[in-house]
Amino acid sequence: MPLQSMTGFARSEGTSGRCRWSWELRSVNGKGLDLRVRLPQGFEHFEPAVRQKAASAFSRGNMQIGLSVSITEPQVQPVVNQAALSAILALREQLSGVVDPAPLRLDTLLGVRGVVDFREAEESEAERQRRDEDIAAGLDAAIDRLLSMRLGEGEALRQVLRRQVERIAELAATIEADPSRSVAAIAERVAGQVQMLLQGSNGLDRDRLYQEAVLLATKADLREEIDRLAAHVGAAEELLAADHPVGRKLDFLAQEFNREANTICSKSNAAAVTTAGIELKVVIDQFREQIQNLE
């Protein structure tokens, strides 16, 4: 599955017989896949399919999925109360010698309360099945639209993240090439510091002092941090070229990037290196912020 953003919105609507339906899907960032399904009464049987289809298409995101259903053209049908009608006809027969025996008119019967009721027509089993099929197809369409939107945003994020990784590599190269990191510069700086200490005190052991100076120079070297940054850049480029969810792995890499940048800034003894290290931290923060939107 290609890279996806975790944010998106999709809507699908249509009609089936007298029924009008609409699906709405909303997705935002989340640590995992959190589905909140809202279905109207009588349509709860869709929930298993909703969860299964969403889980097949997405692996992360807080997602709200809602279905709304309404009747576009209510239809009513007459229902005759046979018992009431039989009672009226029997009464007419019983009173035939007392009242006018004129034939009963339909409008007269309709005016008698309880003889004829008008109720909303019920769907047949075939109509319900066709309606459910149409609504299920609408769900598939909404999921496809949300997936398309998330994929589009995911591709845009991929390009942004690639530029940020390229910038991290450029800053690492700038730090590596800084004159302050040359062997001669480091040796000169350490020698000058040792000379100052020797001039200030006659009680220092020269050999011991140089040993400590060599140790400090080794600790101040940025070779390991630069090498690790290069390795992390390569790993990030591989992940950004992948066709499966990589948001969590990139988030871990962002933490590693930040660790190396902090170490570089703490070890730096040159203004240019410190400046590059600070910019490196800014780019890494931007990188990590964008990753939070990635599945």
Secondary structure as UniProt FT lines:
FT   STRAND          8..16
FT   TURN            17..18
FT   STRAND          19..28
FT   STRAND          33..38
FT   TURN            41..42
FT   HELIX           44..46
FT   HELIX           47..57
FT   STRAND          61..71
FT   STRAND          76..80
FT   HELIX           82..94
FT   TURN            95..98
FT   HELIX           106..111
FT   TURN            113..115
FT   STRAND          116..120
FT   HELIX           125..177
FT   HELIX           179..181
FT   HELIX           183..200
FT   HELIX           206..220
FT   HELIX           223..240
FT   HELIX           247..267
FT   HELIX           271..291
FT   TURN            292..293
//
